[in-house]
């Protein structure tokens, strides 16, 4: 069992070292000639108008969070569907509870008006 953790630690260490080496190589090898033209915002060939700091409505974030919740649900349902024949009927009830909890959350969001575009 210790061998498994050692293998995992080696993969994490190699991944971190590779990432650090890529960032260091990028900083060392990239040309650096800052100018006002390079620092300006590029907006489809037009000069930008107004401040770049725009406050988005909270509704966008609610939709994004709901999308992520149901996207993660799909990630959990796919392996379950592949292993369903080997697991038996008990796993069906466990997944039904999981889906029920998510549906309760969806109904709650719907009742609160989180899905209505205002």
MARMAR-14353 format. One record per residue: residue number from 1; residue in three letters; x, y, z of N, C-alpha, C in turn. Coordinates in Angstrom, 2 decimals, always signed. Example, Ala and Ser with C-alpha at 12.3 -4.5 7.8 and 13.67 -1.06 7.14 Angstrom:
SITE num residuo      nx      ny      nz     cax     cay     caz      cx      cy      cz
SITE   1     ALA  +13.19   -5.69   +7.80  +12.30   -4.50   +7.80  +13.20   -3.30   +7.80
SITE   2     SER  +12.85   -2.25   +7.08  +13.67   -1.06   +7.14  +12.90   +0.03   +7.87
***
This chain:
SITE num residuo      nx      ny      nz     cax     cay     caz      cx      cy      cz
SITE   1     UNK   +0.82   -1.19   +0.00   +0.00   +0.00   +0.00   +0.87   +1.26   +0.00
SITE   2     UNK   +2.01   +1.20   +0.68   +2.92   +2.33   +0.69   +3.50   +2.61   -0.68
SITE   3     UNK   +3.66   +1.56   -1.48   +4.17   +1.71   -2.84   +3.22   +2.55   -3.69
SITE   4     UNK   +1.90   +2.39   -3.48   +0.91   +3.16   -4.22   +1.02   +4.64   -3.92
SITE   5     UNK   +1.20   +4.96   -2.62   +1.34   +6.36   -2.24   +2.65   +6.96   -2.77
SITE   6     UNK   +3.69   +6.15   -2.78   +4.97   +6.62   -3.31   +4.85   +6.90   -4.81
SITE   7     UNK   +4.16   +6.06   -5.53   +3.95   +6.28   -6.96   +3.14   +7.55   -7.20
SITE   8     UNK   +2.10   +7.75   -6.42   +1.28   +8.95   -6.54   +2.10  +10.20   -6.21
SITE   9     UNK   +2.91  +10.13   -5.16   +3.75  +11.26   -4.79   +4.76  +11.59   -5.89
SITE  10     UNK   +5.28  +10.57   -6.53   +6.22  +10.80   -7.63   +5.54  +11.50   -8.80
SITE  11     UNK   +4.33  +11.07   -9.13   +3.59  +11.72  -10.22   +3.31  +13.18   -9.90
SITE  12     UNK   +2.91  +13.46   -8.67   +2.63  +14.84   -8.27   +3.91  +15.67   -8.32
SITE  13     UNK   +5.00  +15.11   -7.83   +6.28  +15.83   -7.83   +6.76  +16.11   -9.26
SITE  14     UNK   +6.67  +15.13  -10.13   +7.09  +15.34  -11.52   +6.18  +16.38  -12.19
SITE  15     UNK   +4.90  +16.34  -11.90   +3.99  +17.33  -12.46   +4.32  +18.74  -11.99
SITE  16     UNK   +4.59  +18.90  -10.71   +4.95  +20.21  -10.18   +6.28  +20.71  -10.76
SITE  17     UNK   +7.25  +19.82  -10.84   +8.54  +20.21  -11.41   +8.42  +20.58  -12.88
SITE  18     UNK   +7.64  +19.83  -13.62   +7.45  +20.14  -15.04   +6.78  +21.50  -15.21
SITE  19     UNK   +5.76  +21.77  -14.38   +5.07  +23.06  -14.46   +6.02  +24.20  -14.11
SITE  20     UNK   +6.79  +24.04  -13.05   +7.74  +25.08  -12.65   +8.80  +25.29  -13.73
SITE  21     UNK   +9.28  +24.21  -14.34  +10.28  +24.33  -15.40   +9.70  +25.04  -16.62
SITE  22     UNK   +8.45  +24.77  -16.96   +7.83  +25.43  -18.11   +7.67  +26.93  -17.86
SITE  23     UNK   +7.26  +27.30  -16.66   +7.11  +28.72  -16.34   +8.46  +29.42  -16.34
SITE  24     UNK   +9.47  +28.77  -15.75  +10.81  +29.36  -15.71  +11.38  +29.52  -17.12
SITE  25     UNK  +11.21  +28.51  -17.96  +11.72  +28.60  -19.33  +11.00  +29.69  -20.10
SITE  26     UNK   +9.72  +29.84  -19.87   +8.97  +30.90  -20.54   +9.47  +32.27  -20.12
SITE  27     UNK   +9.74  +32.45  -18.84  +10.24  +33.75  -18.37  +11.64  +34.04  -18.88
SITE  28     UNK  +12.47  +33.02  -18.99  +13.85  +33.23  -19.44  +13.96  +33.44  -20.95
SITE  29     UNK  +13.16  +32.73  -21.72  +13.32  +32.73  -23.16  +12.42  +33.73  -23.90
SITE  30     UNK  +11.40  +34.25  -23.24  +10.49  +35.16  -23.94  +11.10  +36.54  -24.09
SITE  31     UNK  +10.90  +37.17  -25.26  +11.41  +38.53  -25.44  +10.59  +39.51  -24.61
SITE  32     UNK  +11.26  +40.53  -24.13  +10.56  +41.52  -23.30  +10.86  +42.91  -23.84
SITE  33     UNK   +9.87  +43.52  -24.47   +9.98  +44.89  -24.98   +8.65  +45.57  -24.74
SITE  34     UNK   +8.36  +45.96  -23.48   +7.07  +46.58  -23.21   +6.92  +47.93  -23.87
SITE  35     UNK   +5.70  +48.23  -24.31   +5.41  +49.52  -24.90   +3.94  +49.85  -24.63
SITE  36     UNK   +3.57  +51.09  -24.88   +2.18  +51.50  -24.65   +1.23  +50.76  -25.60
SITE  37     UNK   +1.67  +50.51  -26.83   +0.81  +49.82  -27.80   +0.56  +48.38  -27.38
SITE  38     UNK   +1.58  +47.74  -26.82   +1.40  +46.35  -26.38   +0.56  +46.25  -25.12
SITE  39     UNK   +0.55  +47.28  -24.32   -0.21  +47.27  -23.07   -1.66  +47.67  -23.26
SITE  40     UNK   -2.02  +48.20  -24.41   -3.41  +48.63  -24.61   -4.31  +47.42  -24.86
SITE  41     UNK   -5.58  +47.61  -24.57   -6.57  +46.55  -24.76   -6.93  +46.45  -26.23
SITE  42     UNK   -6.95  +45.23  -26.74   -7.33  +45.01  -28.14   -8.79  +44.63  -28.19
SITE  43     UNK   -9.59  +45.39  -28.88  -11.03  +45.19  -28.91  -11.49  +45.08  -30.37
SITE  44     UNK  -11.16  +43.99  -31.04  -11.59  +43.73  -32.41  -11.14  +44.83  -33.36
SITE  45     UNK  -10.00  +45.39  -33.15   -9.48  +46.42  -34.03   -9.97  +47.81  -33.72
SITE  46     UNK  -10.88  +47.96  -32.78  -11.40  +49.27  -32.40  -10.77  +49.70  -31.08
SITE  47     UNK  -10.71  +50.99  -30.87  -10.23  +51.49  -29.60  -11.28  +51.22  -28.53
SITE  48     UNK  -10.88  +50.73  -27.37  -11.86  +50.44  -26.32  -12.48  +51.72  -25.78
SITE  49     UNK  -13.76  +51.62  -25.44  -14.50  +52.76  -24.90  -14.95  +52.40  -23.49
SITE  50     UNK  -14.70  +53.25  -22.56  -15.14  +53.02  -21.19  -14.14  +52.23  -20.38
SITE  51     UNK  -14.54  +51.96  -19.16  -13.68  +51.24  -18.22  -13.69  +49.74  -18.51
SITE  52     UNK  -12.56  +49.07  -18.34  -12.55  +47.62  -18.54  -13.18  +46.87  -17.37
SITE  53     UNK  -13.41  +47.53  -16.27  -14.01  +46.88  -15.10  -15.52  +46.97  -15.20
SITE  54     UNK  -16.14  +45.86  -15.54  -17.58  +45.81  -15.71  -18.14  +44.86  -14.66
SITE  55     UNK  -19.18  +45.28  -13.98  -19.80  +44.44  -12.98  -20.92  +43.63  -13.63
SITE  56     UNK  -20.79  +42.30  -13.56  -21.78  +41.42  -14.14  -22.90  +41.16  -13.14
SITE  57     UNK  -24.06  +40.84  -13.66  -25.19  +40.51  -12.81  -24.95  +39.18  -12.10
SITE  58     UNK  -25.51  +39.05  -10.92  -25.36  +37.83  -10.13  -26.02  +36.65  -10.83
SITE  59     UNK  -27.04  +36.92  -11.65  -27.73  +35.85  -12.35  -26.82  +34.99  -13.21
SITE  60     UNK  -25.79  +35.60  -13.78  -24.84  +34.83  -14.58  -24.14  +33.78  -13.72
SITE  61     UNK  -23.77  +34.18  -12.51  -23.06  +33.26  -11.63  -23.98  +32.14  -11.14
SITE  62     UNK  -25.25  +32.46  -10.91  -26.20  +31.43  -10.49  -26.36  +30.39  -11.60
SITE  63     UNK  -26.48  +30.85  -12.84  -26.57  +29.91  -13.96  -25.30  +29.07  -14.08
SITE  64     UNK  -24.17  +29.70  -13.88  -22.90  +28.96  -13.96  -22.82  +27.90  -12.87
SITE  65     UNK  -23.23  +28.24  -11.66  -23.19  +27.27  -10.57  -24.17  +26.12  -10.81
SITE  66     UNK  -25.35  +26.44  -11.30  -26.31  +25.37  -11.59  -25.79  +24.46  -12.70
SITE  67     UNK  -25.15  +25.05  -13.70  -24.57  +24.24  -14.77  -23.49  +23.32  -14.21
SITE  68     UNK  -22.63  +23.85  -13.34  -21.57  +23.02  -12.77  -22.13  +21.88  -11.93
SITE  69     UNK  -23.17  +22.15  -11.17  -23.77  +21.10  -10.34  -24.27  +19.95  -11.22
SITE  70     UNK  -24.97  +20.28  -12.28  -25.52  +19.22  -13.12  -24.47  +18.61  -14.05
SITE  71     UNK  -23.42  +19.35  -14.32  -22.30  +18.78  -15.07  -21.56  +17.76  -14.21
SITE  72     UNK  -21.37  +18.08  -12.94  -20.72  +17.14  -12.03  -21.62  +15.91  -11.82
SITE  73     UNK  -22.92  +16.13  -11.81  -23.83  +14.99  -11.71  -23.61  +14.03  -12.87
SITE  74     UNK  -23.43  +14.56  -14.05  -23.18  +13.72  -15.22  -21.87  +12.96  -15.06
SITE  75     UNK  -20.88  +13.62  -14.50  -19.59  +12.96  -14.29  -19.74  +11.78  -13.33
SITE  76     UNK  -20.62  +11.90  -12.33  -20.84  +10.80  -11.41  -21.75   +9.72  -12.00
SITE  77     UNK  -22.68  +10.10  -12.85  -23.61   +9.13  -13.41  -22.96   +8.23  -14.46
SITE  78     UNK  -22.00   +8.73  -15.19  -21.41   +7.95  -16.28  -20.69   +6.70  -15.77
SITE  79     UNK  -19.77   +6.81  -14.79  -19.14   +5.57  -14.31  -20.14   +4.64  -13.62
SITE  80     UNK  -21.13   +5.22  -12.96  -22.16   +4.39  -12.33  -22.90   +3.58  -13.39
SITE  81     UNK  -23.22   +4.19  -14.51  -23.95   +3.48  -15.56  -23.08   +2.37  -16.16
SITE  82     UNK  -21.78   +2.60  -16.23  -20.91   +1.56  -16.78  -20.77   +0.38  -15.83
SITE  83     UNK  -20.79   +0.63  -14.53  -20.58   -0.44  -13.55  -21.88   -0.96  -12.96
SITE  84     UNK  -23.02   -0.57  -13.51  -24.30   -0.93  -12.91  -24.52   -2.43  -12.87
SITE  85     UNK  -24.17   -3.15  -13.92  -24.41   -4.60  -13.96  -23.60   -5.35  -12.91
SITE  86     UNK  -22.42   -4.87  -12.59  -21.57   -5.55  -11.62  -21.93   -5.21  -10.18
SITE  87     UNK  -22.59   -4.09   -9.95  -22.82   -3.62   -8.57  -24.11   -4.16   -7.95
SITE  88     UNK  -25.09   -4.47   -8.72  -26.33   -4.97   -8.15  -27.36   -3.88   -7.96
SITE  89     UNK  -28.45   -4.24   -7.28  -29.58   -3.34   -7.14  -29.34   -2.28   -6.07
SITE  90     UNK  -28.50   -2.56   -5.08  -28.28   -1.59   -4.00  -27.70   -0.28   -4.52
SITE  91     UNK  -26.89   -0.35   -5.54  -26.30   +0.87   -6.10  -27.36   +1.71   -6.81
SITE  92     UNK  -28.42   +1.08   -7.28  -29.52   +1.80   -7.90  -30.19   +2.73   -6.89
SITE  93     UNK  -30.39   +2.24   -5.69  -31.00   +3.07   -4.65  -30.08   +4.22   -4.24
SITE  94     UNK  -28.80   +3.95   -4.16  -27.85   +5.01   -3.80  -27.84   +6.12   -4.85
SITE  95     UNK  -27.87   +5.74   -6.12  -27.88   +6.76   -7.17  -29.22   +7.46   -7.24
SITE  96     UNK  -30.29   +6.76   -6.93  -31.61   +7.41   -6.90  -31.66   +8.47   -5.80
SITE  97     UNK  -31.07   +8.20   -4.66  -30.99   +9.19   -3.58  -30.16  +10.38   -4.03
SITE  98     UNK  -29.04  +10.14   -4.69  -28.18  +11.21   -5.19  -28.93  +12.11   -6.18
SITE  99     UNK  -29.61  +11.50   -7.13  -30.37  +12.27   -8.12  -31.53  +13.00   -7.46
SITE 100     UNK  -32.17  +12.38   -6.48  -33.28  +13.01   -5.77  -32.81  +14.27   -5.04
SITE 101     UNK  -31.66  +14.20   -4.38  -31.13  +15.37   -3.69  -30.86  +16.50   -4.68
SITE 102     UNK  -30.31  +16.18   -5.83  -30.06  +17.21   -6.84  -31.37  +17.77   -7.40
SITE 103     UNK  -32.37  +16.93   -7.57  -33.66  +17.42   -8.05  -34.33  +18.32   -7.02
SITE 104     UNK  -34.18  +18.01   -5.74  -34.71  +18.88   -4.70  -34.04  +20.25   -4.78
SITE 105     UNK  -32.73  +20.26   -5.00  -32.01  +21.53   -5.16  -32.48  +22.30   -6.38
SITE 106     UNK  -32.75  +21.60   -7.47  -33.24  +22.27   -8.68  -34.63  +22.85   -8.45
SITE 107     UNK  -35.50  +22.10   -7.80  -36.84  +22.61   -7.51  -36.76  +23.82   -6.59
SITE 108     UNK  -35.88  +23.77   -5.61  -35.70  +24.92   -4.70  -35.24  +26.15   -5.48
SITE 109     UNK  -34.26  +25.97   -6.36  -33.77  +27.10   -7.17  -34.88  +27.63   -8.06
SITE 110     UNK  -35.69  +26.75   -8.60  -36.80  +27.16   -9.46  -37.83  +27.95   -8.66
SITE 111     UNK  -38.18  +27.46   -7.48  -39.17  +28.14   -6.63  -38.66  +29.50   -6.15
SITE 112     UNK  -37.36  +29.62   -5.92  -36.79  +30.89   -5.47  -36.65  +31.89   -6.62
SITE 113     UNK  -36.88  +31.43   -7.85  -36.79  +32.33   -9.01  -35.39  +32.48   -9.56
SITE 114     UNK  -34.48  +31.58   -9.17  -33.10  +31.67   -9.64  -32.99  +31.35  -11.13
SITE 115     UNK  -33.96  +30.67  -11.70  -33.90  +30.31  -13.11  -34.62  +31.28  -14.02
SITE 116     UNK  -35.21  +32.31  -13.45  -35.91  +33.32  -14.25  -34.94  +34.43  -14.63
SITE 117     UNK  -34.95  +34.77  -15.89  -34.07  +35.83  -16.38  -34.73  +37.18  -16.15
SITE 118     UNK  -34.09  +38.00  -15.33  -34.67  +39.32  -14.99  -33.89  +40.43  -15.62
***
